[in-house]
Amino acid sequence: MKKVTLKKSGLTFTRVGLGTNSIGGHNIYPNIDENVSKEIVKQYLKSGGTFIDTAYFYGLGRSEELIGEVLLSTNTNEDVIIATKASFVFEHDQVMHDNSPAFLIRSVKEALNRLQRDVIDVFYIHFPDENTPKEQAVSALEQLKQEGLIKAIAVSNFSLDQLKEANKDGLIDMVSDRYNLFMQNIDQDYIDYMLSNDIAFIPYSPLASGLLTGKYTLETQLSERQQKNPLFIKENYANNLKKIEVLRKLANRKDTDVSSIALAWLLSLEFVTAIIPGAKSPEQVLKNIACDDILLSDQEISLINETFNIKG
């Protein structure tokens, strides 16, 4: 598997990572089998993957725990880059976010315990809160970095202004936000800022909640959660399926599947450092990894951009 190196921290890992919101993410997906969750992680490691993305929110710490157990049992702890996140606070049936130094310091130490590690490679502020100055939040993480508890500082779901404030002293290594063929949460100004400041970008939801796997049709029985997603609503859904047929033709030509084309498109983008597709089975891990060997021509990329109304 091809690898990338972060310009600021020097961390090196495979550019096809593993997203793990379904690994122990009982609060996100129903009927999760934790034994299957562990097998998914094992398959990823067995295939040569070295970049696992998790968060406290995924199972309220359970994802981190399961990943830690697998890494210890397979003796791969030293070889794998782990990125985790925190910001979620639950009070009186309300979901809030906290970026205060005290919260972030506590969150890092608690994540280290769940992961059974001495250091977290990449620590994200998962979502911005409304009150904490971002420079102050990042300064707390920089202190943890100096103490050897984390290696790289990252933010997720930050606006460009929030990112600029957080990166005032050039301390941000990595950013993550929603970015796929259907939804792009960052614009060209944001991209230009990341490139000019050597900030890595990790797009989450690379397969658009599964829609870009190519497995859906107009006859597919959608879950209650999917029915609330704008991508799956009536006219949108029908139009989106037509666009996916363009990807299917490309996939057939290259003897691969729709998801591999969608992921390969992301990897073709200059500002995308690595991708973190999730998986609900070990077999799906293998499908995701297949995109690493797909090279799209300029003509194919132009066709995809035109189909999905993306400015190339």
C-alpha positions in Angstrom: 0.0 0.0 0.0 1.2 3.5 -0.9 2.3 5.7 2.0 2.2 9.5 2.7 4.3 11.6 5.1 3.0 14.6 7.0 5.1 17.7 6.2 5.1 19.1 9.8 5.2 16.1 12.1 6.9 13.6 9.8 4.3 10.9 10.6 4.2 8.3 7.8 1.2 6.0 7.1 -0.8 4.3 4.3 -2.9 6.7 2.3 -5.9 4.3 2.5 -6.8 4.4 6.2 -9.6 2.8 8.2 -12.6 4.9 9.5 -14.0 3.2 12.6 -17.4 4.8 13.5 -18.9 1.3 13.0 -16.2 -0.3 15.2 -18.0 -0.4 18.5 -20.1 2.5 17.5 -23.3 1.3 19.2 -24.7 4.8 19.5 -24.4 5.3 15.7 -25.3 1.9 14.2 -27.7 -0.8 15.5 -26.8 -4.4 16.1 -23.0 -4.1 16.0 -21.2 -7.3 16.6 -17.9 -6.5 18.4 -16.3 -9.7 17.2 -16.9 -8.6 13.6 -15.5 -5.1 14.6 -12.3 -6.7 15.7 -12.0 -8.8 12.6 -12.4 -5.7 10.5 -9.5 -4.1 12.2 -7.4 -7.3 12.0 -8.1 -7.5 8.2 -7.0 -3.9 7.7 -3.7 -4.5 9.6 -3.2 -7.9 7.8 -3.6 -6.0 4.5 -0.7 -3.7 5.4 -2.8 -0.7 6.5 -1.2 1.6 9.1 -3.7 4.5 9.6 -6.7 4.1 11.8 -9.1 6.9 12.5 -11.3 6.8 15.6 -13.0 9.1 18.1 -14.5 9.1 21.6 -17.9 9.7 20.0 -17.8 6.3 18.2 -19.4 4.2 20.9 -18.5 6.8 23.6 -15.0 5.3 23.9 -15.8 1.7 22.8 -14.2 2.1 19.4 -11.0 3.2 21.0 -11.1 0.3 23.4 -11.6 -2.3 20.7 -8.9 -0.9 18.5 -6.5 -0.9 21.5 -7.3 -4.6 22.2 -6.7 -5.6 18.6 -3.4 -3.7 18.4 -2.1 -5.3 21.5 -3.2 -8.8 20.5 -1.6 -8.5 17.1 1.6 -6.9 18.3 1.2 -4.0 15.8 0.9 -1.1 18.2 4.3 0.3 17.2 3.6 0.3 13.5 0.2 1.9 13.3 -0.7 5.6 13.3 -3.8 6.3 15.4 -5.9 9.4 15.1 -8.6 10.1 17.6 -10.9 13.0 18.5 -12.8 14.6 21.3 -15.2 17.5 21.9 -18.5 15.8 22.7 -20.1 16.5 26.1 -23.5 15.1 27.1 -25.4 17.0 29.8 -29.1 16.7 30.6 -30.0 15.1 27.3 -28.2 17.8 25.5 -25.2 17.3 23.1 -22.6 20.0 23.4 -18.9 20.5 22.5 -16.0 21.5 24.7 -12.6 22.8 23.5 -11.4 24.1 26.8 -7.8 23.2 27.8 -9.0 21.2 30.8 -11.4 19.1 28.8 -8.8 18.5 26.0 -6.1 17.5 28.5 -8.5 15.1 30.2 -9.7 13.7 26.9 -6.2 12.9 25.7 -5.3 11.0 28.9 -8.6 9.1 28.9 -8.1 8.1 25.2 -4.6 6.9 26.0 -6.1 4.6 28.6 -8.8 3.3 26.3 -6.3 2.7 23.5 -3.7 1.2 25.9 -1.0 3.4 24.4 1.7 5.8 25.7 1.2 8.3 22.9 -1.6 9.3 20.5 -0.2 10.0 17.0 -2.9 12.5 15.9 -5.4 14.2 18.2 -8.3 16.1 16.8 -10.6 18.7 18.3 -13.7 16.9 16.9 -16.0 20.0 16.6 -15.4 23.6 17.6 -17.3 24.9 20.6 -18.7 28.4 20.8 -16.7 29.9 23.7 -13.1 28.7 23.7 -10.5 30.7 21.8 -9.1 28.3 19.3 -5.5 29.5 19.8 -6.0 28.7 23.5 -7.3 25.2 22.8 -4.4 24.5 20.4 -1.9 25.8 23.0 -3.1 23.2 25.4 -2.6 20.4 22.8 0.9 21.8 22.0 1.8 21.4 25.7 0.7 17.8 25.5 2.8 17.4 22.4 5.8 18.8 24.3 5.1 16.3 27.1 5.2 13.4 24.5 1.5 12.5 24.9 0.5 13.4 21.3 2.6 13.7 18.1 0.4 15.9 15.9 -2.4 18.4 16.4 -5.6 18.3 14.2 -9.0 19.9 13.9 -12.2 18.8 12.4 -15.3 20.6 11.2 -13.6 24.0 11.6 -14.6 27.0 9.5 -11.7 28.7 7.6 -11.7 31.5 10.2 -11.6 29.1 13.0 -8.7 27.2 11.3 -6.8 30.4 10.8 -7.2 31.2 14.5 -6.2 27.7 15.6 -3.2 27.8 13.2 -2.0 31.3 14.3 1.4 29.8 15.4 1.5 27.2 12.6 0.7 24.3 15.0 -2.0 22.5 13.0 -0.8 19.4 11.3 -4.1 18.1 9.9 -7.7 18.9 9.1 -10.7 16.7 8.5 -14.1 17.6 7.1 -16.9 16.0 5.0 -15.7 15.7 1.4 -17.0 13.4 -1.3 -18.5 13.5 -4.8 -21.8 14.6 -3.5 -20.9 16.9 -0.6 -17.9 19.2 -0.3 -17.8 21.1 3.0 -14.7 23.1 2.2 -14.1 25.6 -0.7 -11.1 26.6 -2.8 -10.1 29.3 -0.3 -9.9 26.7 2.4 -8.0 24.3 0.2 -5.5 27.1 -0.8 -4.9 27.9 2.9 -4.2 24.3 3.8 -1.8 23.9 0.9 0.1 27.1 1.6 0.4 26.1 5.3 1.5 22.5 4.8 -1.7 21.2 6.5 -2.8 17.7 5.6 -6.4 17.0 4.7 -8.4 13.9 5.5 -11.9 13.8 4.0 -14.5 12.0 6.1 -17.6 10.3 4.7 -15.7 9.5 1.5 -18.5 7.2 0.3 -21.4 9.6 1.2 -23.0 7.4 3.8 -22.7 4.3 1.5 -24.4 5.9 -1.5 -21.2 5.8 -3.5 -20.7 2.1 -3.0 -23.0 1.6 -5.9 -25.2 -0.9 -4.1 -28.3 1.2 -4.0 -31.2 1.2 -6.5 -34.7 2.8 -6.5 -36.0 -0.5 -5.1 -33.6 -0.6 -2.2 -35.3 -0.5 1.2 -33.8 2.5 3.0 -33.3 2.7 6.7 -35.0 5.3 8.8 -31.7 7.1 9.2 -31.1 7.1 5.4 -34.6 8.5 4.7 -33.6 11.6 6.7 -30.4 12.1 4.7 -30.9 14.7 1.8 -28.9 12.4 -0.5 -31.6 9.7 -0.2 -34.7 11.9 -0.5 -37.0 11.3 -3.5 -35.8 13.4 -6.5 -32.3 13.8 -5.1 -32.0 10.1 -4.7 -33.1 9.3 -8.3 -30.7 12.0 -9.7 -27.9 10.7 -7.6 -28.3 7.2 -8.8 -28.1 8.4 -12.4 -24.8 10.0 -11.6 -23.5 6.8 -10.0 -24.2 5.0 -13.3 -21.4 7.1 -14.8 -19.0 5.8 -12.1 -20.3 2.3 -12.8 -19.3 2.5 -16.4 -15.8 3.6 -15.5 -15.6 0.8 -12.9 -16.7 -1.8 -15.4 -14.0 -0.6 -17.8 -11.4 -0.9 -15.1 -12.7 -4.2 -13.7 -13.4 -2.7 -10.3 -16.4 -1.4 -8.4 -18.1 2.0 -7.9 -16.7 2.6 -4.5 -13.1 2.2 -5.7 -13.7 4.8 -8.4 -15.1 7.3 -5.9 -12.2 6.7 -3.5 -9.6 6.9 -6.3 -11.1 10.2 -7.3 -10.4 11.6 -3.8 -6.9 10.3 -3.9 -6.3 12.1 -7.2 -6.9 15.5 -5.6 -3.8 17.4 -4.8 -4.9 18.5 -1.3 -6.2 15.1 -0.1 -3.5 13.4 2.0 -5.3 10.1 2.8 -8.8 8.7 3.0 -10.6 6.9 5.8 -13.4 4.7 4.4 -15.3 2.7 6.9 -16.2 -1.0 6.7 -18.9 -3.2 8.2 -17.1 -6.5 7.2 -13.6 -7.7 6.6 -14.5 -8.2 2.9 -15.4 -4.5 2.6 -11.9 -3.6 3.9 -10.4 -5.4 1.0 -12.7 -3.6 -1.5 -11.7 -0.2 0.0 -8.0 -1.0 -0.3 -8.4 -1.9 -4.0 -8.7 1.8 -4.8 -5.0 2.3 -3.9 -4.0 0.7 -7.3 -6.5 2.6 -9.5 -5.1 5.5 -11.6 -7.7 7.8 -13.2 -6.8 9.6 -16.4 -7.2 13.4 -16.7 -10.1 12.6 -19.1 -11.8 10.3 -16.6 -11.4 12.8 -13.8 -12.9 15.5 -16.0 -15.9 13.3 -16.7 -16.4 12.6 -13.0 -16.1 16.3 -12.1 -18.6 17.3 -14.9 -21.1 14.6 -13.8 -21.1 15.7 -10.2 -20.8 19.5 -10.9 -17.4 19.8 -9.3 -15.1 22.6 -10.4 -11.8 21.0 -11.4 
